[in-house]
Amino acid sequence: MKISYRNAVHDAIRGALHDDSRVLLMGEDVGRYGGTYAVTKGLLAEFGPDRVRDTPLSELGFVGAAIGAALGGLRPIVEIMTVNFSLLALDQIVNTAAALRHMSGGQFSVPVVIRIATGAGRQLAAQHSHSLEPWYAHIPGIKVVAPATVEDAYGMLGTALADPDPVVIFEHVALYNSSAELDSLAPTDIARAVVRRAGSDATIITYGGCLPKALDAAEQLSAAGVDCEVVDLRVLRPLDLDTIIGSIHKTHRVVVVDEAWRSGSLAAEVSARIVEEAFFDLDAPVVRVCSAEVPIPYSRHLEQAALPQSAQVVAAVRNLFGERS
Amino acid sequence: MTEFRMPTLGSDMDEGTLNEWLVKPGDAVTRGQVVAVVETAKAAVEVECWQDGTVGELLVRVGETVQVGTPLATLLEPGETAAAQPLTPDRRTASPEPPSAAAPELRLHPARDRRRRWVSPAARRLAESTGVDIEAIRGSGPQGAVTISDVQHAAPTETREPAVGDRAEQLRRAIGAAMSRSKREIPHYYLADEVVLENALAWLSRRNAQRPITERLLPTVLQLKAVALAARRFGEFNGFWRDGSFQAETAVHIGVAIALRGGGLVAPALHDVGDKSLDDLMGELTDLVARARAGSLRSSEMSDPTITVTNLGDRGVGMVFGVIYPPQVALVGFGRPAPRVCAVDGGIRIATTVQATLAADHRASDGHRGALFLAAINELLQQPDLLEG
């Protein structure tokens, strides 16, 4: 059956609410409006206002409340409308959720799941379009995941809820309308990167909203005789280095694609790890394809020009081959 | 700001190893000043600077081997300050990212002259494990780097480069390369002329009789001066064949072939031979031979010769047919001076004679002119007073 990313997230939340009475959903417009991205449509009617709660426009307040609920034994799922707004809740996430297990000597854990919409491509301008997940990936004490496929959109949520510590899930806004033909949906891990396409000539490492672009680039390159492996990081913290390094052992060339800005990005971290761990396997410099270092523009052509595109990935991979490109 | 580059110290030189810096950043240097010592296949050579200025930055470290033409240091011209420009030409100033994301993201620095050979880490490891000589491989990868593919397509080398210390072997190879090129590219023609030395030797013994041994002249000096004066009149023998045409030189710098004790030879320049007194030439020749054998020649001495003179007389041969040292176009040889039967002034006499020979590049001159050139040398050697000035 054909399942959309949006429906996969919906079904995962619905299943969790159904299976575990400790689970509740909270966030701006998740109830009566059905979610800004229509992910939570119908859940208020099905599970009632105690378990599907519309919150005031105060990320600091409702994320803090969810952390308190988690400390008190519930399993809250918090939706934050966009990663830009999540900055208001950073104090709760970084100073409280991520720190409490460590500061309490292991006495408290915070089993909260925070879903954050991220990324650009829908003409929502600079205050709703950024990719700040690398900031979260900097923080010890939380897990950061980025489901890029329909399977993971469904499968990661349940696994995240089962985790005793805070998990932040980044859902790229451009992916909600994507879909896949699947027989069934099942839980997936939140520990490993996955090779989405096997190849032998070069590795394209990416995550989230850039995965379809990377796969598209790999298809184009394949037609030109360059066989690319595409690695979907899936988990931004902690990084699954084994999969990354394993691929580079095979291909010796790597392009890292990240919708975040290059400076201080996850792409920067991945590049540094590769140079640390696989320097002697490299046959070409590590290359990154990232967003232009500007606040994401509103105008469609400027927005598209600012974002990594598959044509740039193709060009970057070809450049890795020097005269053979 | 200019760059001071690794000079070519002979047509057989592709690269040199920097042995020693004799200046440091901030030092004022003058044209002709010896600023560094460079190790070539032939010798350790003192390298001179070609202009006045102040040393900006030393770009090559001691011990580094670089290609001819590689910038060794930056030089600030008089009045120029270091702050006026970045010290390193390739060091880019920070600039905002271009707004267009359409350009390929691979922002590689432009290829630079000054760099060690680029070899990808994986290619270097592979080359080491398979015994491939990485220096012998042309890089085809990004920025011209040697890649795994380049190493895989290169055959493992049987013999390694000789160790740096193996000067004799390197010298042999260098001579081999230069002489092979000469015989491959230069259409030599050869002429010989017998020069009666009676006048010259008589003149020399009179002159030397009045002097202490250390100030006495050797016949070689007369020969060198005679060749220089003749070469001035016959310009097509003095200069270089480059890029398909002959470039005449006004100055006559004679490359003097000097046999080295460990085998092999070098032919460093005596500068402006035509303008110098015989005494000066004798002093300079003595110094040049000593320094050639000590391995401390200067860069200009290696690259400047416009014509070569070889004298194998003291080795006992009657005549020498030389091989031209490219890109020069002529070589004058002298054999052993010896008493020989000859016709002088209509009578048969025993006279001391020497066979002067010319090996010349037929692209630059013809035998007719070559004969006149040799005759002019002969004539000059008959009138030693003309050589004194």
Chai-1 contact restraints between the chains, C-beta under 6 A:
chainA,res_idxA,chainB,res_idxB,connection_type,confidence,min_distance_angstrom,max_distance_angstrom,comment,restraint_id
A,H252,B,A122,contact,1.0,0.0,6.0,A-B,restraint_1
A,F279,B,P121,contact,1.0,0.0,6.0,A-B,restraint_2
A,F280,B,P121,contact,1.0,0.0,6.0,A-B,restraint_3
A,F280,B,R125,contact,1.0,0.0,6.0,A-B,restraint_4
A,D281,B,A122,contact,1.0,0.0,6.0,A-B,restraint_5
A,L282,B,P121,contact,1.0,0.0,6.0,A-B,restraint_6
A,L282,B,A122,contact,1.0,0.0,6.0,A-B,restraint_7
A,D283,B,S120,contact,1.0,0.0,6.0,A-B,restraint_8
A,D283,B,A122,contact,1.0,0.0,6.0,A-B,restraint_9
A,D283,B,T147,contact,1.0,0.0,6.0,A-B,restraint_10
A,D283,B,I148,contact,1.0,0.0,6.0,A-B,restraint_11
A,A284,B,P142,contact,1.0,0.0,6.0,A-B,restraint_12
A,V287,B,L106,contact,1.0,0.0,6.0,A-B,restraint_13
A,V289,B,E105,contact,1.0,0.0,6.0,A-B,restraint_14
A,A292,B,A101,contact,1.0,0.0,6.0,A-B,restraint_15
A,E293,B,E97,contact,1.0,0.0,6.0,A-B,restraint_16
A,A305,B,A101,contact,1.0,0.0,6.0,A-B,restraint_17
A,A306,B,A101,contact,1.0,0.0,6.0,A-B,restraint_18
A,Q312,B,E105,contact,1.0,0.0,6.0,A-B,restraint_19
A,A315,B,P104,contact,1.0,0.0,6.0,A-B,restraint_20
A,A316,B,E105,contact,1.0,0.0,6.0,A-B,restraint_21
A,A316,B,L106,contact,1.0,0.0,6.0,A-B,restraint_22
A,N319,B,L106,contact,1.0,0.0,6.0,A-B,restraint_23
A,G322,B,S140,contact,1.0,0.0,6.0,A-B,restraint_24
A,G322,B,G141,contact,1.0,0.0,6.0,A-B,restraint_25
A,G322,B,P142,contact,1.0,0.0,6.0,A-B,restraint_26
A,E323,B,S140,contact,1.0,0.0,6.0,A-B,restraint_27
